[in-house]
């Protein structure tokens, strides 16, 4: 019989510093004032999630399609 506890992959617990950094980042996201700051924060958030390059590529593709349709 298989011991399922042995098969589980344990994810590391975040350190206190990582939790503080993440909290500070999220607070900063809701305190953005201008559109330029907001755009920058969205980019930082995408990078934080690890999807920055993919999201940027999708936006560029959508802009290119919109130009073609015009």
N, C-alpha and C positions, 0 to 999 in steps of 0.2 A: 504494500500500500504506500502511496506517495505522501510524503510529509509536506503539506502545502506551506507551512511556515518557512521551510527551507527554500521554496520556490519564489517567495515574495521578494521583490526588489525594494529595498528600503531606500526611500528618498531622504537625502540629508535635511536635517532641520535647519532653517535659516538662522544665521547668527543674529545677535541683538543689533549689530551694526547694519546688517542687511534689512532688518525690519524697520529701523529708524530711517534708513535711506529711502526705502519704499514709501514709508509714511510721508516723509518730507516731499517726495516726488509727487504723490497724490494730492497733497495740500497745495503744492505749487500749481498743479493742473487746474484747480478750481479758482485760483486767484489771478488768472491771466486777464489782462485788461484789453489790450489792443488786438486787432486781427493779426498783425505781424507776430506778436508774442504767441497768440493762439496757434498759428501755423507752425511755429518753431516747437511749441510744446507737443503738438500732435506728432511731429517728426520724432521728437525725443521719446514719446510714449510708444510709437511703433518700434523704435530701436530697443526700448526697454522690454517689449514683448517678443522681440526677435523677429519681427515681420517687416522691418523698415524697408529693406530692399524690395521685397515682394509688393508691398503696398505702393511704393514709389513707382515701380514698374507698371502696376495696374493703372495708376493715375495717368502716367504718360501715355499708355495705350488708349485710355478713354479719351484723353485730349486729342490724340491723333485721329481717332475715329470721328470725333466731333468736328474736327477741321475738315475731314473728308466729306462729311455729310453736309457741310455748309456750302 
